[in-house]
Amino acid sequence: MISIKERIISIFIYMLPWSYAIVFGRDFFINFPISKLLIYPTIPIFYIQNILPFGSFILFIILLLAIAQNPKVSIFIRFNTMQALLINIALIIINYGYNIMIKLLEYVLFMQTISNIIFISSLSIIIFAVIQCSRGIEPDLPGISNAARIQV
């Protein structure tokens, strides 16, 4: 049985990739102002990342070494941490590709569409993971879950 504490920790860990996905929601937030409420859960992550030099890298390393690779931590938290870190890595790579596409392509509507697709996809993944964690079930994301299970 997964404890409430483990569920809450796992839910909070998924705010790390969500903080990276927020960048893609700029146009979405303009069109749907009420959706700005989705930013509030990421405020502690933004605070940690901005207060420390290399804050996002330090946070990544701490989560990887202190939680995901620590056998003393429950397997549920370790699995969700590794999965959140893998989602985070995917979003970082997508962000680099997106920035390159912005420089090469000047089609504003196309880039807004791509940005909204990335944002809504990330939102769907995070919502699914948070719901599954709150139920005490490991979220099964194709490809990512297998890689996370191998690492844990």
C-alpha positions as CSV (number, residue, x, y, z in Angstrom):
1,M,0.0,0.0,0.0
2,I,1.4,3.4,-1.0
3,S,1.2,6.0,1.8
4,I,-0.3,9.4,1.4
5,K,3.1,10.9,2.0
6,E,4.6,9.0,-0.9
7,R,1.8,10.0,-3.2
8,I,2.2,13.7,-2.4
9,I,5.9,13.6,-2.9
10,S,5.4,11.8,-6.2
11,I,2.9,14.4,-7.3
12,F,5.2,17.3,-6.3
13,I,8.1,15.7,-8.3
14,Y,6.1,15.9,-11.5
15,M,6.1,19.7,-11.1
16,L,9.7,19.7,-12.4
17,P,8.9,18.7,-16.0
18,W,5.7,20.9,-15.8
19,S,7.9,23.9,-15.0
20,Y,9.8,23.3,-18.3
21,A,6.5,22.8,-20.2
22,I,5.1,26.2,-19.0
23,V,7.3,28.0,-21.5
24,F,5.4,26.5,-24.4
25,G,2.0,27.8,-23.0
26,R,2.6,31.5,-23.6
27,D,0.1,31.7,-26.5
28,F,-2.3,29.3,-24.7
29,F,-2.3,31.6,-21.6
30,I,-3.0,34.6,-23.8
31,N,-6.0,33.0,-25.4
32,F,-7.3,31.4,-22.1
33,P,-6.3,33.7,-19.2
34,I,-7.9,31.4,-16.6
35,S,-5.3,28.8,-17.5
36,K,-2.7,30.9,-15.8
37,L,-3.7,29.2,-12.6
38,L,-1.7,26.2,-13.9
39,I,1.5,28.1,-13.2
40,Y,1.0,28.3,-9.4
41,P,2.1,24.7,-8.7
42,T,5.5,25.4,-10.3
43,I,6.3,28.5,-8.2
44,P,8.5,26.6,-5.7
45,I,10.4,25.0,-8.6
46,F,11.0,28.4,-10.3
47,Y,12.1,29.8,-6.9
48,I,14.7,27.0,-6.4
49,Q,15.9,27.3,-10.0
50,N,16.3,31.1,-9.8
51,I,17.8,31.5,-6.4
52,L,20.7,29.2,-7.0
53,P,23.3,29.5,-9.7
54,F,22.7,26.5,-12.0
55,G,19.6,25.8,-9.9
56,S,17.9,23.6,-12.5
57,F,21.0,21.5,-12.9
58,I,21.5,21.2,-9.2
59,L,17.9,20.3,-8.7
60,F,18.2,17.6,-11.4
61,I,21.3,16.1,-9.9
62,I,19.8,16.1,-6.4
63,L,16.7,14.3,-7.6
64,L,18.7,11.8,-9.6
65,L,21.3,10.9,-6.9
66,A,19.3,11.5,-3.7
67,I,16.0,10.0,-4.7
68,A,16.0,8.1,-8.0
69,Q,19.3,6.1,-7.3
70,N,18.8,5.8,-3.6
71,P,17.7,2.3,-2.6
72,K,16.5,3.5,0.8
73,V,13.7,5.5,-0.9
74,S,10.5,3.6,-1.8
75,I,10.3,2.2,-5.3
76,F,7.1,4.2,-6.0
77,I,8.9,7.5,-5.4
78,R,12.1,6.4,-7.2
79,F,10.1,5.3,-10.2
80,N,8.1,8.5,-10.4
81,T,11.2,10.6,-9.9
82,M,13.1,8.8,-12.7
83,Q,10.0,9.1,-15.0
84,A,9.7,12.9,-14.2
85,L,13.4,13.3,-14.9
86,L,13.1,11.5,-18.3
87,I,10.1,13.7,-19.2
88,N,12.2,16.7,-18.2
89,I,15.1,15.6,-20.4
90,A,12.6,15.2,-23.3
91,L,11.2,18.6,-22.8
92,I,14.7,20.2,-22.7
93,I,15.6,18.5,-26.0
94,I,12.2,19.6,-27.5
95,N,12.9,23.1,-26.3
96,Y,16.2,23.2,-28.1
97,G,14.7,21.9,-31.3
98,Y,11.8,24.4,-31.0
99,N,14.3,27.3,-30.6
100,I,16.2,26.2,-33.7
101,M,12.9,26.0,-35.6
102,I,12.0,29.5,-34.6
103,K,15.3,30.8,-36.0
104,L,14.8,28.9,-39.3
105,L,11.1,29.3,-39.9
106,E,9.3,32.6,-39.7
107,Y,5.8,31.2,-39.9
108,V,4.3,32.6,-36.7
109,L,1.0,30.6,-36.9
110,F,2.9,27.3,-37.5
111,M,5.2,27.9,-34.5
112,Q,2.2,28.9,-32.3
113,T,0.5,25.7,-33.3
114,I,3.6,23.6,-32.5
115,S,4.0,25.4,-29.2
116,N,0.4,24.7,-28.2
117,I,0.7,21.0,-29.2
118,I,3.8,20.6,-27.0
119,F,2.1,22.4,-24.2
120,I,-1.2,20.5,-24.3
121,S,0.7,17.2,-24.7
122,S,2.8,18.0,-21.7
123,L,-0.2,19.1,-19.7
124,S,-2.0,15.8,-20.6
125,I,1.0,13.7,-19.5
126,I,1.4,15.6,-16.2
127,I,-2.3,15.4,-15.5
128,F,-2.3,11.6,-16.2
129,A,0.8,11.1,-14.0
130,V,-0.6,13.2,-11.1
131,I,-4.0,11.4,-11.2
132,Q,-2.2,8.0,-11.2
133,C,0.1,9.0,-8.4
134,S,-2.8,10.3,-6.3
135,R,-4.5,6.8,-6.8
136,G,-1.2,5.1,-5.7
137,I,-0.6,3.6,-9.2
138,E,2.6,3.9,-11.2
139,P,1.8,6.0,-14.3
140,D,2.5,3.9,-17.3
141,L,3.7,6.2,-20.1
142,P,4.8,4.3,-23.2
143,G,8.5,4.3,-23.7
144,I,9.3,6.5,-20.7
145,S,8.0,4.0,-18.1
146,N,10.1,1.2,-19.5
147,A,13.2,3.4,-19.4
148,A,12.4,4.6,-15.9
149,R,11.8,1.0,-14.7
150,I,15.2,-0.1,-16.1
151,Q,17.0,2.7,-14.3
152,V,15.3,2.1,-11.0
